Amino acid sequence: MEEELLIAFDSTQQALRAEMLLEYAEIEIDIFPTPKEITAGCAMSIQFSRSALKGVRLLVAEQNIEIRGIFARAAQGDGYIELGGEGEVQ
């Protein structure tokens, strides 16, 4: 099973905008409640597979979507870690 990542947002407006644009780009996503371990201003996150990361990052940058960050589940399974620059997450 492929690893799932989350995009967290500081505003619901940006989350809804990202949802619409990602669906339009035919990137498979799920709406997911923002985990309590991730501090964000919006209770809604978007979940997607790691294989879509490059496309998601490109869309976020091109469309100037304001995000809190992109997160992966910690290796031990408790909590989340924020992914850094593109070199870290290839």
N, C-alpha and C positions, 0 to 999 in steps of 0.2 A: 504494500500500500504506500502510495506516495505521500510525502510529508505535506501537511497543510500549513499555510501561513495566514496571518491576519494583518489587515490594514486597520489601524485605529485612527480616529478623527477627533478634532476638537469641536466640530460643529455638525449638527444633523444635516444642515444644508449641503456641506461638502460631501458627507457620506451618501446622500441621495444623488447628488450630481455624479459622484464616482460610480455608484451602482448603475446609473443610466448609461454612462459612457463605456463602462466595462462590458455591459450586456450588449451594447451596440457593436463593440469590437469583437463580439463573440468569444469573450474570455469567460470560461465557466466559473461562476462565483456562487457563494451562499451568504445570506445575511446571517450574522452571528452576534449574539450579545457580547459586548466588550467584557472580557474577563476582569474580575476585580483586581487582579495583579497588575493590570495595565492602567495607568492613570491617564485618563482622557476625558475631554469635555462632552463626549457623546457616548450614549449607551449602546450604539450600534456599530459593529465592525463588519468588514467584508472578509470572508475566508476564501482562499483560492489555493491551487496546488503550486508547489515549488516550480514545476516545469513552466508555469505561466509568469514567473517572476520578472523575466526580462521585459515581456510585453506590458505587464502592469507598471513597472518602473517607467517605461517609455511613455505610456499613456498619461501617467501622473505628471511627468515633467512637461510633456507637450501641452497638456490641457490646464496646467497650473493648478492642479488640485492640491489643496492644503491638507496635509495629513499629519498626524501625530508621529507615526512611524509604521514600519513593517516589522512584525514580530513572528518568532518561531517558538514552539514549545521547547523548554529547557530539556537538555539531555536526560536529566533525572526524572523528568515528567512532572515536576512541581514548579509551576510558574512559567514565565515567558522571558525570552531575551530579545532585545531589539537588534535587528540586522543592521550592520553598518553599510559602508560603501559597497559598490558593485564588486570590487575585488574580493570581498569577504564572503559573498553569497553565491558565487558561481556554482 
